Amino acid sequence: MLLVLSACVAPDADTGGLALPILPDAPVGEVRAAEDASTSATAIRTLPEQWSDVPIVIGAGPSGLTAAMDLGDTLVLEAADVVGGRARYAGGFLFLVGTEEQAALGIEDGPALAEADWEALTGAPPTDATRAFLAATDGVRDRLVGMGLTFTLQRPSPASRALREHGPTTSGRGLVDALAANLPAGVEVRVSTPVRGLVFVDGAVAGVRTDDGWIGADTVVIASGGFMDRADLVQLHTGWSDGGWRMGTTYGDVAADGSALDWAADARLGTANLGAIGTYRDLLALPGADGTAIQLASSAGLPWVWVDTTGTRFIDESATWSVLLSGFVQARSNVWAVTTRESIEAAVSEADLPFLVEGDGWRCADDWEALGTDLGVDAAALVETMATVDTIRARTAFDALGRPSTSFSMRAGTPCAFRPGSVAAKNFGGLAVDDDGRVLDAAGAVVPGLWAVGEAAGMGVPGMGGAWGFDGSLSAVLWSGWRTAAAIRTGP
Ligand SMILES: Cc1cc2nc3c(=O)[nH]c(=O)nc-3n(C[C@H](O)[C@H](O)[C@H](O)COP(=O)(O)OP(=O)(O)OC[C@H]3O[C@@H](n4cnc5c(N)ncnc54)[C@H](O)[C@@H]3O)c2cc1C
């Protein structure tokens, strides 16, 4: 393991051997955002306790690992006691374009087709950075295959081609373990070492602050993930109100606590697209009579279909985990999950049954037409939609929307409907970066020495997530680390 840090430097030490442009007791005014006495930046009044001759990477999630992998000699500071970030808990599904796995199933694909799909996928046309990403995903796959991973296409239905999700047979944990195993010898990873702030001198990054003092460095890569554990930030940037959504679960001590946004506020760094949050439409809970949520059983046979104002189905409901399909829902008004009372009752535990009373979140009617009228959707179309649902199962392997016909298990009975809720899953906005991952300040100028990759920078690819993001963005996370490492190595 390469020794990457110099010895501790006392505040009054001779600065001759240091590359750091700061004098003992240097005026705080030289430090970015110095006017705000509460900032982390102004807390730095001394020379660094240590000086890193190599780039510092903040965070050992997938983006930090890929950045470090290609930077070579690097110091990686990780807050948690494990590497791999949130991806350690993920299925590890990757959005990949034009792969051997697709070709083997007779699915024609390539970057041009993906570009054509892009606006429908994310709610915005592809940016130049997005185009570069789409052209690079097959290379991401090839590098991972070179590390021993193998992939399967998650939804091989031709109607689901747009999803392009490839799962590593090892899951997310196997994926990040493979990345960690492929780090070069010059990478030092320090776990349980949270970074508390950034240090700037004369507008350029000068290091990072830790609990053991600050470490000087002239290249810092922020790979600290998104802000999904911060309800205040999610609500601020989306305008969602309490009750209409919920956070994803906490994952070990791997926090997505928005450190990067705190540092952006401290130092007036630019941010972009913060309202673009990948959500999963969560149909697994109903409001109960006692005010608590009643969980519906999660099984392959989902006993409901989604309709919008037109009274017709517009998506494959079996993909309720899908950010893409959530985007389709977000783009529509008046969406309902339609089912029967008998299906709901079958999906609720016996203990919860007494609390299952119709309320604001869901309602029933005598027949489909009356229900449609009550919901404010096209009632005649709803009647027709529900008539076809029963027949789909017997007819085809996949229905026209790509849902496996075996997953329709609605019971006959009283028509009911409820509102889909949402779970906040991941950020498609974050620090503003250029197409190589250089962090921009609030005025759009490059901050020398400071880079950001992965979810901390909205998946690291400017504008890529559009209005609501897409599934499998982990491929962008991985690619952004490799791309930024190449740009750092190339130099200005
Ligand atoms: C359950 C689950 C399933 C998912 N499934 C998928 C999927 O199948 N496909 C997909 O595309 N995406 C999926 N995601 C999202 C995906 O995991 C993330 O988008 C991805 O991990 C982001 O990578 P990252 O490197 O940017 O950040 P992270 O994975 O969040 O890693 C950031 C790292 O930085 C560390 N860190 C944070 N702050 C500091 C600090 N101040 N100092 C030092 N270290 C710090 C964290 O501890 C963490 O290790 C899933 C997420 C979860 C939680």
The ligand as an SDF file (V2000), in Angstrom:
LIG
                    3D

 53 58  0  0  0  0  0  0  0  0999 V2000
  -31.9270   -0.4370   -1.7850 C   0  0  0  0  0  0  0  0  0  0  0  0
  -31.3750    0.2920   -2.9840 C   0  0  0  0  0  0  0  0  0  0  0  0
  -31.4800   -0.2990   -4.2180 C   0  0  0  0  0  0  0  0  0  0  0  0
  -31.0020    0.3650   -5.3400 C   0  0  0  0  0  0  0  0  0  0  0  0
  -31.0550   -0.2870   -6.5270 N   0  0  0  0  0  0  0  0  0  0  0  0
  -30.5260    0.3170   -7.6080 C   0  0  0  0  0  0  0  0  0  0  0  0
  -30.4530   -0.3770   -8.8370 C   0  0  0  0  0  0  0  0  0  0  0  0
  -30.7900   -1.5660   -8.9360 O   0  0  0  0  0  0  0  0  0  0  0  0
  -29.9980    0.2890   -9.9170 N   0  0  0  0  0  0  0  0  0  0  0  0
  -29.5660    1.5940   -9.8400 C   0  0  0  0  0  0  0  0  0  0  0  0
  -29.1940    2.1510  -10.8590 O   0  0  0  0  0  0  0  0  0  0  0  0
  -29.5580    2.2500   -8.6680 N   0  0  0  0  0  0  0  0  0  0  0  0
  -30.0100    1.6370   -7.5580 C   0  0  0  0  0  0  0  0  0  0  0  0
  -29.9760    2.2840   -6.3590 N   0  0  0  0  0  0  0  0  0  0  0  0
  -29.3320    3.6060   -6.3100 C   0  0  0  0  0  0  0  0  0  0  0  0
  -27.8130    3.4500   -6.3500 C   0  0  0  0  0  0  0  0  0  0  0  0
  -27.4100    2.5220   -5.3680 O   0  0  0  0  0  0  0  0  0  0  0  0
  -27.1670    4.8080   -6.1130 C   0  0  0  0  0  0  0  0  0  0  0  0
  -27.6140    5.7170   -7.0980 O   0  0  0  0  0  0  0  0  0  0  0  0
  -25.6460    4.6910   -6.1700 C   0  0  0  0  0  0  0  0  0  0  0  0
  -25.1710    3.8480   -5.1390 O   0  0  0  0  0  0  0  0  0  0  0  0
  -25.0060    6.0500   -6.0290 C   0  0  0  0  0  0  0  0  0  0  0  0
  -23.6220    5.8570   -6.0220 O   0  0  0  0  0  0  0  0  0  0  0  0
  -22.6780    6.9940   -5.4500 P   0  0  0  0  0  0  0  0  0  0  0  0
  -21.2950    6.4720   -5.4920 O   0  0  0  0  0  0  0  0  0  0  0  0
  -22.9310    8.2570   -6.1540 O   0  0  0  0  0  0  0  0  0  0  0  0
  -23.1860    7.2320   -3.9530 O   0  0  0  0  0  0  0  0  0  0  0  0
  -23.4270    6.2250   -2.7540 P   0  0  0  0  0  0  0  0  0  0  0  0
  -23.6240    4.8430   -3.2010 O   0  0  0  0  0  0  0  0  0  0  0  0
  -24.4710    6.8620   -1.9330 O   0  0  0  0  0  0  0  0  0  0  0  0
  -22.0400    6.2610   -1.9970 O   0  0  0  0  0  0  0  0  0  0  0  0
  -21.6090    7.4440   -1.3500 C   0  0  0  0  0  0  0  0  0  0  0  0
  -20.6070    7.0500   -0.2990 C   0  0  0  0  0  0  0  0  0  0  0  0
  -20.0900    8.2480    0.2780 O   0  0  0  0  0  0  0  0  0  0  0  0
  -20.0730    8.1000    1.6980 C   0  0  0  0  0  0  0  0  0  0  0  0
  -20.1840    9.4400    2.2700 N   0  0  0  0  0  0  0  0  0  0  0  0
  -21.2770   10.2390    2.3090 C   0  0  0  0  0  0  0  0  0  0  0  0
  -20.9800   11.3970    2.9040 N   0  0  0  0  0  0  0  0  0  0  0  0
  -19.6750   11.3150    3.2610 C   0  0  0  0  0  0  0  0  0  0  0  0
  -18.7980   12.2000    3.9240 C   0  0  0  0  0  0  0  0  0  0  0  0
  -19.1970   13.3890    4.3640 N   0  0  0  0  0  0  0  0  0  0  0  0
  -17.5180   11.8110    4.1230 N   0  0  0  0  0  0  0  0  0  0  0  0
  -17.0890   10.5970    3.6910 C   0  0  0  0  0  0  0  0  0  0  0  0
  -17.8910    9.7040    3.0640 N   0  0  0  0  0  0  0  0  0  0  0  0
  -19.1660   10.0860    2.8500 C   0  0  0  0  0  0  0  0  0  0  0  0
  -21.2520    7.2020    2.0070 C   0  0  0  0  0  0  0  0  0  0  0  0
  -21.0910    6.5680    3.2570 O   0  0  0  0  0  0  0  0  0  0  0  0
  -21.2190    6.2420    0.8230 C   0  0  0  0  0  0  0  0  0  0  0  0
  -20.4140    5.1130    1.0800 O   0  0  0  0  0  0  0  0  0  0  0  0
  -30.4310    1.6540   -5.2200 C   0  0  0  0  0  0  0  0  0  0  0  0
  -30.3130    2.2590   -3.9670 C   0  0  0  0  0  0  0  0  0  0  0  0
  -30.7670    1.5800   -2.8470 C   0  0  0  0  0  0  0  0  0  0  0  0
  -30.6040    2.2450   -1.5080 C   0  0  0  0  0  0  0  0  0  0  0  0
  1  2  1  0
  2  3  1  0
  2 52  2  0
  3  4  2  0
  4  5  1  0
  4 50  1  0
  5  6  2  0
  6  7  1  0
  6 13  1  0
  7  8  2  0
  7  9  1  0
  9 10  1  0
 10 11  2  0
 10 12  1  0
 12 13  2  0
 13 14  1  0
 14 15  1  0
 14 50  1  0
 15 16  1  0
 16 17  1  0
 16 18  1  0
 18 19  1  0
 18 20  1  0
 20 21  1  0
 20 22  1  0
 22 23  1  0
 23 24  1  0
 24 25  2  0
 24 26  1  0
 24 27  1  0
 27 28  1  0
 28 29  2  0
 28 30  1  0
 28 31  1  0
 31 32  1  0
 32 33  1  0
 33 34  1  0
 33 48  1  0
 34 35  1  0
 35 36  1  0
 35 46  1  0
 36 37  1  0
 36 45  1  0
 37 38  2  0
 38 39  1  0
 39 40  1  0
 39 45  2  0
 40 41  1  0
 40 42  2  0
 42 43  1  0
 43 44  2  0
 44 45  1  0
 46 47  1  0
 46 48  1  0
 48 49  1  0
 50 51  2  0
 51 52  1  0
 52 53  1  0
M  END
$$$$
